[in-house]
């Protein structure tokens, strides 16, 4: 195995597949990178790279590999297509200001089988600064994904210690076996590897009598300004 080639060939293959299935092959090639940014599954950056020989530009789609072993393959591929919609809009539409996901972007998301939602669930706002999505049941994204999976497609290389670069809620859900297609036993110690050494928590959750939650370093003596009661520190998991 050649890890670098394996990892990037798999992502290029997914990009090419969804480009053909969902965008009619109209999207230009781009440079896919792996970037760890906590609470971010991925992002799009227009014309991020320049070829020093012919001075041509290419866009970047960055994916957070820390999530590869924490969420399902379906959700990873949703992220790929989500960012491909940003790339489509950059070349063929009118992107919103800065990071704003506008109506045009939302309509294209629905056209490729993904429902925009700021909560990632039904009923969420369909436009805004920070947007998630969910697959439309039986939609074109799900159909395209089924074709890809039928070719024995997979993500081979997973982050062996994702905790530092994964949203706490997503990590906890995976550890509890709540994510389809994810084996909790492989999240912290994939087969053939040693389990990561536990680290001392740097933040603790505190809850007061009026159910306000705060996070701070462990061992503090905190008083709530609303109910004047002492915050109770949660037991570490």
KERODREN-777189 format. One record per residue (C-alpha): residue number from 0; chain; x, y, z. Coordinates in steps of 0.1 Angstrom, whole numbers, plus 5000, padded with zeros to 4 digits. Example, Ala and Ser with C-alpha at 12.3 -4.5 7.8 and 13.67 -1.06 7.14 Angstrom:
2
+-----+--------+------+------+------+
! num ! cadena !   px !   py !   pz !
+-----+--------+------+------+------+
!   0 !      A ! 5123 ! 4955 ! 5078 !
!   1 !      A ! 5137 ! 4989 ! 5071 !
+-----+--------+------+------+------+
END
This chain:
237
+-----+--------+------+------+------+
! num ! cadena !   px !   py !   pz !
+-----+--------+------+------+------+
!   0 !      A ! 5000 ! 5000 ! 5000 !
!   1 !      A ! 5010 ! 5036 ! 4993 !
!   2 !      A ! 4991 ! 5056 ! 5019 !
!   3 !      A ! 4993 ! 5090 ! 5002 !
!   4 !      A ! 4982 ! 5076 ! 4969 !
!   5 !      A ! 4955 ! 5055 ! 4984 !
!   6 !      A ! 4940 ! 5083 ! 5004 !
!   7 !      A ! 4939 ! 5109 ! 4976 !
!   8 !      A ! 4930 ! 5086 ! 4948 !
!   9 !      A ! 4899 ! 5076 ! 4968 !
!  10 !      A ! 4889 ! 5112 ! 4972 !
!  11 !      A ! 4896 ! 5120 ! 4936 !
!  12 !      A ! 4875 ! 5090 ! 4926 !
!  13 !      A ! 4845 ! 5102 ! 4947 !
!  14 !      A ! 4848 ! 5137 ! 4932 !
!  15 !      A ! 4848 ! 5124 ! 4896 !
!  16 !      A ! 4819 ! 5101 ! 4904 !
!  17 !      A ! 4797 ! 5128 ! 4918 !
!  18 !      A ! 4807 ! 5152 ! 4892 !
!  19 !      A ! 4795 ! 5128 ! 4865 !
!  20 !      A ! 4763 ! 5117 ! 4884 !
!  21 !      A ! 4752 ! 5150 ! 4899 !
!  22 !      A ! 4768 ! 5179 ! 4879 !
!  23 !      A ! 4768 ! 5165 ! 4844 !
!  24 !      A ! 4806 ! 5164 ! 4844 !
!  25 !      A ! 4807 ! 5202 ! 4841 !
!  26 !      A ! 4828 ! 5209 ! 4872 !
!  27 !      A ! 4865 ! 5216 ! 4866 !
!  28 !      A ! 4891 ! 5196 ! 4884 !
!  29 !      A ! 4903 ! 5209 ! 4918 !
!  30 !      A ! 4929 ! 5201 ! 4944 !
!  31 !      A ! 4916 ! 5181 ! 4973 !
!  32 !      A ! 4934 ! 5185 ! 5006 !
!  33 !      A ! 4931 ! 5171 ! 5041 !
!  34 !      A ! 4929 ! 5198 ! 5068 !
!  35 !      A ! 4921 ! 5194 ! 5105 !
!  36 !      A ! 4898 ! 5222 ! 5117 !
!  37 !      A ! 4877 ! 5213 ! 5147 !
!  38 !      A ! 4839 ! 5215 ! 5142 !
!  39 !      A ! 4845 ! 5217 ! 5104 !
!  40 !      A ! 4839 ! 5187 ! 5081 !
!  41 !      A ! 4853 ! 5205 ! 5051 !
!  42 !      A ! 4855 ! 5238 ! 5032 !
!  43 !      A ! 4859 ! 5252 ! 4997 !
!  44 !      A ! 4885 ! 5278 ! 4988 !
!  45 !      A ! 4884 ! 5294 ! 4953 !
!  46 !      A ! 4916 ! 5296 ! 4932 !
!  47 !      A ! 4936 ! 5286 ! 4963 !
!  48 !      A ! 4965 ! 5271 ! 4943 !
!  49 !      A ! 4986 ! 5285 ! 4914 !
!  50 !      A ! 5007 ! 5264 ! 4890 !
!  51 !      A ! 5042 ! 5280 ! 4890 !
!  52 !      A ! 5048 ! 5268 ! 4855 !
!  53 !      A ! 5018 ! 5280 ! 4835 !
!  54 !      A ! 5003 ! 5304 ! 4862 !
!  55 !      A ! 4970 ! 5286 ! 4860 !
!  56 !      A ! 4948 ! 5284 ! 4891 !
!  57 !      A ! 4928 ! 5256 ! 4907 !
!  58 !      A ! 4903 ! 5255 ! 4935 !
!  59 !      A ! 4907 ! 5237 ! 4968 !
!  60 !      A ! 4882 ! 5213 ! 4985 !
!  61 !      A ! 4895 ! 5206 ! 5020 !
!  62 !      A ! 4882 ! 5177 ! 5041 !
!  63 !      A ! 4888 ! 5170 ! 5078 !
!  64 !      A ! 4902 ! 5135 ! 5081 !
!  65 !      A ! 4895 ! 5134 ! 5118 !
!  66 !      A ! 4859 ! 5127 ! 5110 !
!  67 !      A ! 4866 ! 5098 ! 5086 !
!  68 !      A ! 4865 ! 5072 ! 5114 !
!  69 !      A ! 4838 ! 5090 ! 5134 !
!  70 !      A ! 4809 ! 5096 ! 5109 !
!  71 !      A ! 4795 ! 5073 ! 5083 !
!  72 !      A ! 4808 ! 5071 ! 5047 !
!  73 !      A ! 4775 ! 5086 ! 5036 !
!  74 !      A ! 4782 ! 5117 ! 5057 !
!  75 !      A ! 4817 ! 5120 ! 5044 !
!  76 !      A ! 4804 ! 5119 ! 5008 !
!  77 !      A ! 4777 ! 5145 ! 5018 !
!  78 !      A ! 4806 ! 5168 ! 5028 !
!  79 !      A ! 4823 ! 5162 ! 4994 !
!  80 !      A ! 4792 ! 5171 ! 4975 !
!  81 !      A ! 4784 ! 5201 ! 4998 !
!  82 !      A ! 4817 ! 5216 ! 4989 !
!  83 !      A ! 4813 ! 5207 ! 4952 !
!  84 !      A ! 4781 ! 5228 ! 4952 !
!  85 !      A ! 4803 ! 5257 ! 4965 !
!  86 !      A ! 4827 ! 5250 ! 4936 !
!  87 !      A ! 4798 ! 5249 ! 4911 !
!  88 !      A ! 4785 ! 5282 ! 4924 !
!  89 !      A ! 4819 ! 5299 ! 4921 !
!  90 !      A ! 4822 ! 5290 ! 4885 !
!  91 !      A ! 4786 ! 5291 ! 4873 !
!  92 !      A ! 4766 ! 5311 ! 4898 !
!  93 !      A ! 4768 ! 5340 ! 4923 !
!  94 !      A ! 4782 ! 5331 ! 4957 !
!  95 !      A ! 4769 ! 5349 ! 4988 !
!  96 !      A ! 4791 ! 5374 ! 5006 !
!  97 !      A ! 4820 ! 5358 ! 5026 !
!  98 !      A ! 4807 ! 5325 ! 5040 !
!  99 !      A ! 4770 ! 5331 ! 5035 !
! 100 !      A ! 4751 ! 5302 ! 5020 !
! 101 !      A ! 4725 ! 5320 ! 4998 !
! 102 !      A ! 4693 ! 5308 ! 4982 !
! 103 !      A ! 4710 ! 5299 ! 4949 !
! 104 !      A ! 4734 ! 5276 ! 4968 !
! 105 !      A ! 4705 ! 5261 ! 4987 !
! 106 !      A ! 4685 ! 5254 ! 4955 !
! 107 !      A ! 4715 ! 5237 ! 4939 !
! 108 !      A ! 4720 ! 5216 ! 4970 !
! 109 !      A ! 4684 ! 5203 ! 4967 !
! 110 !      A ! 4690 ! 5197 ! 4930 !
! 111 !      A ! 4718 ! 5173 ! 4938 !
! 112 !      A ! 4698 ! 5155 ! 4965 !
! 113 !      A ! 4709 ! 5173 ! 4997 !
! 114 !      A ! 4686 ! 5194 ! 5019 !
! 115 !      A ! 4703 ! 5224 ! 5034 !
! 116 !      A ! 4697 ! 5229 ! 5071 !
! 117 !      A ! 4715 ! 5249 ! 5097 !
! 118 !      A ! 4708 ! 5221 ! 5122 !
! 119 !      A ! 4715 ! 5193 ! 5098 !
! 120 !      A ! 4679 ! 5181 ! 5105 !
! 121 !      A ! 4645 ! 5187 ! 5090 !
! 122 !      A ! 4630 ! 5221 ! 5098 !
! 123 !      A ! 4663 ! 5240 ! 5099 !
! 124 !      A ! 4670 ! 5272 ! 5081 !
! 125 !      A ! 4681 ! 5267 ! 5045 !
! 126 !      A ! 4704 ! 5297 ! 5042 !
! 127 !      A ! 4729 ! 5313 ! 5066 !
! 128 !      A ! 4766 ! 5316 ! 5076 !
! 129 !      A ! 4771 ! 5281 ! 5089 !
! 130 !      A ! 4751 ! 5254 ! 5071 !
! 131 !      A ! 4748 ! 5216 ! 5074 !
! 132 !      A ! 4726 ! 5193 ! 5053 !
! 133 !      A ! 4709 ! 5159 ! 5052 !
! 134 !      A ! 4703 ! 5136 ! 5023 !
! 135 !      A ! 4669 ! 5137 ! 5007 !
! 136 !      A ! 4654 ! 5102 ! 5010 !
! 137 !      A ! 4655 ! 5085 ! 4977 !
! 138 !      A ! 4670 ! 5115 ! 4960 !
! 139 !      A ! 4697 ! 5117 ! 4934 !
! 140 !      A ! 4725 ! 5119 ! 4960 !
! 141 !      A ! 4715 ! 5087 ! 4976 !
! 142 !      A ! 4712 ! 5071 ! 4942 !
! 143 !      A ! 4746 ! 5082 ! 4932 !
! 144 !      A ! 4761 ! 5071 ! 4965 !
! 145 !      A ! 4745 ! 5036 ! 4961 !
! 146 !      A ! 4763 ! 5033 ! 4927 !
! 147 !      A ! 4796 ! 5043 ! 4943 !
! 148 !      A ! 4793 ! 5019 ! 4972 !
! 149 !      A ! 4784 ! 4991 ! 4948 !
! 150 !      A ! 4819 ! 4994 ! 4934 !
! 151 !      A ! 4833 ! 4985 ! 4968 !
! 152 !      A ! 4843 ! 5021 ! 4974 !
! 153 !      A ! 4857 ! 5029 ! 5008 !
! 154 !      A ! 4879 ! 5053 ! 5027 !
! 155 !      A ! 4909 ! 5033 ! 5037 !
! 156 !      A ! 4929 ! 5055 ! 5060 !
! 157 !      A ! 4912 ! 5067 ! 5093 !
! 158 !      A ! 4925 ! 5091 ! 5119 !
! 159 !      A ! 4938 ! 5069 ! 5148 !
! 160 !      A ! 4931 ! 5096 ! 5174 !
! 161 !      A ! 4904 ! 5120 ! 5162 !
! 162 !      A ! 4894 ! 5135 ! 5196 !
! 163 !      A ! 4914 ! 5167 ! 5193 !
! 164 !      A ! 4900 ! 5177 ! 5160 !
! 165 !      A ! 4864 ! 5165 ! 5162 !
! 166 !      A ! 4833 ! 5182 ! 5176 !
! 167 !      A ! 4826 ! 5166 ! 5210 !
! 168 !      A ! 4790 ! 5157 ! 5202 !
! 169 !      A ! 4800 ! 5139 ! 5170 !
! 170 !      A ! 4827 ! 5120 ! 5188 !
! 171 !      A ! 4804 ! 5110 ! 5216 !
! 172 !      A ! 4777 ! 5098 ! 5192 !
! 173 !      A ! 4801 ! 5076 ! 5174 !
! 174 !      A ! 4816 ! 5062 ! 5206 !
! 175 !      A ! 4780 ! 5053 ! 5217 !
! 176 !      A ! 4774 ! 5035 ! 5184 !
! 177 !      A ! 4748 ! 5060 ! 5172 !
! 178 !      A ! 4763 ! 5066 ! 5138 !
! 179 !      A ! 4753 ! 5041 ! 5110 !
! 180 !      A ! 4782 ! 5023 ! 5095 !
! 181 !      A ! 4807 ! 5032 ! 5122 !
! 182 !      A ! 4823 ! 5006 ! 5144 !
! 183 !      A ! 4829 ! 5023 ! 5178 !
! 184 !      A ! 4857 ! 4998 ! 5185 !
! 185 !      A ! 4877 ! 5013 ! 5157 !
! 186 !      A ! 4874 ! 5050 ! 5166 !
! 187 !      A ! 4901 ! 5051 ! 5192 !
! 188 !      A ! 4921 ! 5020 ! 5183 !
! 189 !      A ! 4917 ! 5006 ! 5148 !
! 190 !      A ! 4928 ! 4970 ! 5142 !
! 191 !      A ! 4965 ! 4965 ! 5145 !
! 192 !      A ! 4972 ! 4997 ! 5165 !
! 193 !      A ! 4977 ! 5005 ! 5201 !
! 194 !      A ! 4950 ! 5025 ! 5218 !
! 195 !      A ! 4959 ! 5062 ! 5224 !
! 196 !      A ! 4972 ! 5071 ! 5258 !
! 197 !      A ! 4943 ! 5088 ! 5278 !
! 198 !      A ! 4950 ! 5124 ! 5284 !
! 199 !      A ! 4939 ! 5145 ! 5314 !
! 200 !      A ! 4908 ! 5165 ! 5304 !
! 201 !      A ! 4916 ! 5202 ! 5300 !
! 202 !      A ! 4879 ! 5214 ! 5303 !
! 203 !      A ! 4850 ! 5203 ! 5325 !
! 204 !      A ! 4813 ! 5209 ! 5322 !
! 205 !      A ! 4796 ! 5227 ! 5350 !
! 206 !      A ! 4758 ! 5230 ! 5356 !
! 207 !      A ! 4739 ! 5253 ! 5380 !
! 208 !      A ! 4705 ! 5250 ! 5396 !
! 209 !      A ! 4689 ! 5270 ! 5367 !
! 210 !      A ! 4704 ! 5245 ! 5342 !
! 211 !      A ! 4729 ! 5269 ! 5327 !
! 212 !      A ! 4760 ! 5250 ! 5314 !
! 213 !      A ! 4795 ! 5264 ! 5312 !
! 214 !      A ! 4828 ! 5248 ! 5304 !
! 215 !      A ! 4861 ! 5256 ! 5321 !
! 216 !      A ! 4891 ! 5239 ! 5336 !
! 217 !      A ! 4884 ! 5212 ! 5362 !
! 218 !      A ! 4883 ! 5219 ! 5399 !
! 219 !      A ! 4869 ! 5255 ! 5399 !
! 220 !      A ! 4845 ! 5269 ! 5424 !
! 221 !      A ! 4819 ! 5288 ! 5403 !
! 222 !      A ! 4788 ! 5307 ! 5413 !
! 223 !      A ! 4760 ! 5314 ! 5389 !
! 224 !      A ! 4751 ! 5351 ! 5385 !
! 225 !      A ! 4715 ! 5343 ! 5377 !
! 226 !      A ! 4705 ! 5319 ! 5406 !
! 227 !      A ! 4734 ! 5326 ! 5429 !
! 228 !      A ! 4739 ! 5288 ! 5433 !
! 229 !      A ! 4771 ! 5269 ! 5430 !
! 230 !      A ! 4778 ! 5252 ! 5397 !
! 231 !      A ! 4782 ! 5214 ! 5400 !
! 232 !      A ! 4811 ! 5199 ! 5381 !
! 233 !      A ! 4801 ! 5169 ! 5359 !
! 234 !      A ! 4820 ! 5137 ! 5365 !
! 235 !      A ! 4846 ! 5131 ! 5337 !
! 236 !      A ! 4835 ! 5105 ! 5311 !
+-----+--------+------+------+------+
END
